[in-house]
């Protein structure tokens, strides 16, 4: 899927389009841009992605206005670029503030038009750690524990997507064609992480796409890094570059297992914040990420 894209930003853009949806698209009350939709969109965008791989300047210039370390903001910027510049769709609004008098009551991530159909998307890239096997949605917890899958899906489908009422849109944007028959979808990507190796989720909640991306998580000082073969190196994944599996043409920024263990020891001696690490193997074009995982403090999630 991503093998041909070596430029990191183009690779991340391709991942935004082509990676599997986190949520299962089987409930009419939980409308999702599905993995099948993603595959079809990637096929349509492939030629333009290949052009960007040859000359990434337009994408890099666009991304300069989104400096920062927020993974979600980077993901949203790439989504915007895809919709507008690769899919050629009319983006009617992005981050549209909804007001009731002087009070802001919410926001709409994307409102765009495709073949005369007005579409409202709420977008997010999420990372959740499964607390115990066979658990419920609320026990898929964000690495910093402030978020969980149950609260996110509840907010998404019960609060955020229903905001694109005809009344709200007309108040902010004036009269628009199609507000009475708007299509609403969640565009949610990301990774779910499982304790130990291999990454086996057991029985997933029915809301989760079985083909979701998987990683591991371990507690520092209690669990060891995963086993590895020869020609393997490690790296820390820095925000906002948590999207596509890392591809490195050189060994710059890559370290061996012993060095990674020393780095983790130094970090957790003074901090409790989780770290996202990746294991990379030698490949034809350098070193390619084969596995990623969160290392958390011993007391996590408390």
Secondary structure, 3 states (H helix, E strand, C coil): CCCCCCCHHHHHHHHHHHCCCCECCCCCCCCECCHHHHHHHHHHHHHHHHHHHHCCHHHHHHHHHHCCCCHHHHHHHHHHHHHHHHCCCEEEEEEEEEEECCEEEEEEEEEEEECCEEEEEEEEEEEEEECCCCCCHHHEEECCCCCEHHHHHHHHHHHHHHHCCHHHHHHHHCCCCCHHHCEEEEEEEEEEEEECCCCCCCCCCCCECCCCEEEEEEECCCCCCCCCCCCEEEEECCCCCCCCCCEECCCCCCECHHHHHHHHHHHHHHCCCCEEEEEEEEECCEEEEEEEEEEECCCCCC
